[in-house]
Amino acid sequence: MEYCFIRTLDESMPRAIDRVTEALGRKGFGVLTRIDVQETLKKKIGADMPPYVILGACHPQFAHQALLAEARIGTMLPCNVVVRAVDSGRVEVAAVDPVASMAAIDNPALGSVASQVRALLREVVESL
């Protein structure tokens, strides 16, 4: 089972992050967190790596439904969307597939929410 939806863009990192954030917003998601992995690893362990940013996306209505269905589902929230440089002038966007990430949880109500969020995230990535 695939665990993410992927699209490669001919964009700069800042422009790609803006496009992803805008596309998420059009589908009802907000970005709760932004983790600059490149900066963090350089600061913490001196590691050099290409630009890599994790956006923590949240769709409030679906997050609420998921929390009502499964109280500890917060361990898997928010939905991560990675924006990373793959080569000169190209950026890869990868969004988690919530159905894949929640497959181990036997809860039909949660499965329904995950399926709806999956469809939205797939549309976000395909729209880029």
C-alpha positions as CSV (number, residue, x, y, z in Angstrom):
1,M,0.0,0.0,0.0
2,E,1.3,3.4,-0.9
3,Y,1.6,5.8,2.0
4,C,1.6,9.2,0.3
5,F,0.6,11.1,-2.7
6,I,3.5,12.7,-4.7
7,R,3.9,15.4,-7.2
8,T,7.1,17.0,-8.6
9,L,7.0,20.7,-9.4
10,D,9.4,23.0,-11.4
11,E,9.3,25.6,-8.6
12,S,11.5,27.2,-5.9
13,M,11.0,26.0,-2.4
14,P,9.3,29.2,-1.2
15,R,6.9,29.3,-4.2
16,A,6.1,25.6,-3.8
17,I,5.4,26.0,-0.1
18,D,3.1,29.0,-0.9
19,R,1.3,26.9,-3.6
20,V,0.8,23.9,-1.3
21,T,-0.4,26.2,1.5
22,E,-2.9,27.9,-0.8
23,A,-4.1,24.5,-2.3
24,L,-4.6,23.1,1.3
25,G,-6.6,26.2,2.2
26,R,-8.9,25.8,-0.8
27,K,-9.8,22.3,0.6
28,G,-10.4,23.5,4.2
29,F,-7.0,22.7,5.6
30,G,-4.9,25.1,7.7
31,V,-1.2,24.7,8.3
32,L,-0.6,24.3,12.0
33,T,3.1,23.6,12.0
34,R,6.0,24.2,9.7
35,I,9.2,22.3,10.5
36,D,12.3,23.3,8.6
37,V,14.1,20.0,8.8
38,Q,17.2,21.2,6.9
39,E,17.7,24.1,9.4
40,T,16.9,21.9,12.5
41,L,19.4,19.2,11.6
42,K,22.1,21.7,10.7
43,K,21.6,23.4,14.1
44,K,21.2,20.2,16.2
45,I,23.8,17.9,14.7
46,G,25.7,19.9,12.0
47,A,24.2,17.8,9.2
48,D,23.9,19.2,5.7
49,M,21.0,18.3,3.6
50,P,18.9,19.8,0.8
51,P,15.9,22.0,1.7
52,Y,13.2,19.9,3.4
53,V,10.1,21.3,5.1
54,I,7.2,19.4,6.8
55,L,3.9,21.2,6.9
56,G,1.4,20.0,9.5
57,A,-2.0,20.3,7.8
58,C,-5.3,20.2,9.7
59,H,-8.9,20.1,8.5
60,P,-10.7,21.2,11.7
61,Q,-14.0,19.4,11.0
62,F,-12.4,16.1,10.1
63,A,-9.9,16.4,13.0
64,H,-12.9,16.8,15.3
65,Q,-14.7,13.8,13.9
66,A,-11.6,11.7,14.1
67,L,-11.0,12.7,17.8
68,L,-14.6,11.8,18.6
69,A,-14.2,8.4,16.9
70,E,-10.8,7.6,18.5
71,A,-9.6,9.7,21.4
72,R,-5.9,8.9,20.9
73,I,-5.9,9.6,17.2
74,G,-4.1,12.9,18.0
75,T,-0.9,10.8,18.0
76,M,-1.3,10.7,14.2
77,L,-2.4,14.3,13.7
78,P,-1.9,16.6,11.9
79,C,-1.5,15.3,8.3
80,N,2.0,15.9,7.2
81,V,2.9,17.3,3.8
82,V,6.5,17.3,2.9
83,V,8.0,19.9,0.5
84,R,11.6,19.0,-0.4
85,A,14.2,20.0,-3.0
86,V,15.0,17.1,-5.3
87,D,17.3,18.8,-7.7
88,S,18.0,22.3,-9.2
89,G,14.7,24.1,-9.6
90,R,12.6,21.0,-8.8
91,V,10.6,20.3,-5.7
92,E,8.7,17.2,-4.6
93,V,5.5,17.5,-2.6
94,A,4.4,14.4,-0.7
95,A,1.2,14.3,1.4
96,V,0.5,11.4,3.8
97,D,-2.3,9.0,2.9
98,P,-4.4,9.0,6.1
99,V,-6.0,5.7,5.2
100,A,-2.6,4.0,5.0
101,S,-1.3,5.6,8.2
102,M,-4.5,4.6,10.2
103,A,-4.8,1.1,8.7
104,A,-3.8,-0.5,12.0
105,I,-6.7,1.0,13.9
106,D,-9.8,-1.1,13.8
107,N,-12.5,1.6,13.9
108,P,-15.0,1.9,11.0
109,A,-15.9,5.5,12.0
110,L,-12.3,6.5,11.8
111,G,-11.9,4.7,8.5
112,S,-14.7,6.8,7.0
113,V,-13.1,10.1,8.2
114,A,-9.7,9.0,6.9
115,S,-11.2,8.1,3.5
116,Q,-12.7,11.6,3.2
117,V,-9.4,13.3,4.2
118,R,-7.5,11.0,1.7
119,A,-9.7,12.3,-1.1
120,L,-9.1,15.9,-0.2
121,L,-5.3,15.5,0.2
122,R,-5.1,13.6,-3.1
123,E,-7.0,16.5,-4.8
124,V,-4.6,19.0,-3.2
125,V,-1.5,17.2,-4.6
126,E,-3.1,16.7,-8.0
127,S,-4.0,20.4,-8.2
128,L,-0.4,21.5,-7.9
